[in-house]
Amino acid sequence: MRHRDALAALDRRMEGYSYRQIAVFLYGEKAAGHDWNSPDQTMKNRVIRSVKRGVRMMKGGYRTLLN
């Protein structure tokens, strides 16, 4: 699921989506609406990490999955 989320997040980010819009896409409006502004920022951090993971995969990191 992490790899799927990373690629989906990367695609949305490259289309100009905000991190919040990516959260809605990945987790749904209800979850994003509830968790997005939580003090611990767990969802924000998860979305940002997903985008970064997607970028690494795009730059060749996907090859590690083939080993």
Buried (B, 14 or more C-beta within 10 A) or exposed (E): EEBEBBBBBBBBBEEEBEBBBBBBBBBEEEEBEEBBEEEEEEBBEBBBBBBBBBBBBBEEBBEEEEE
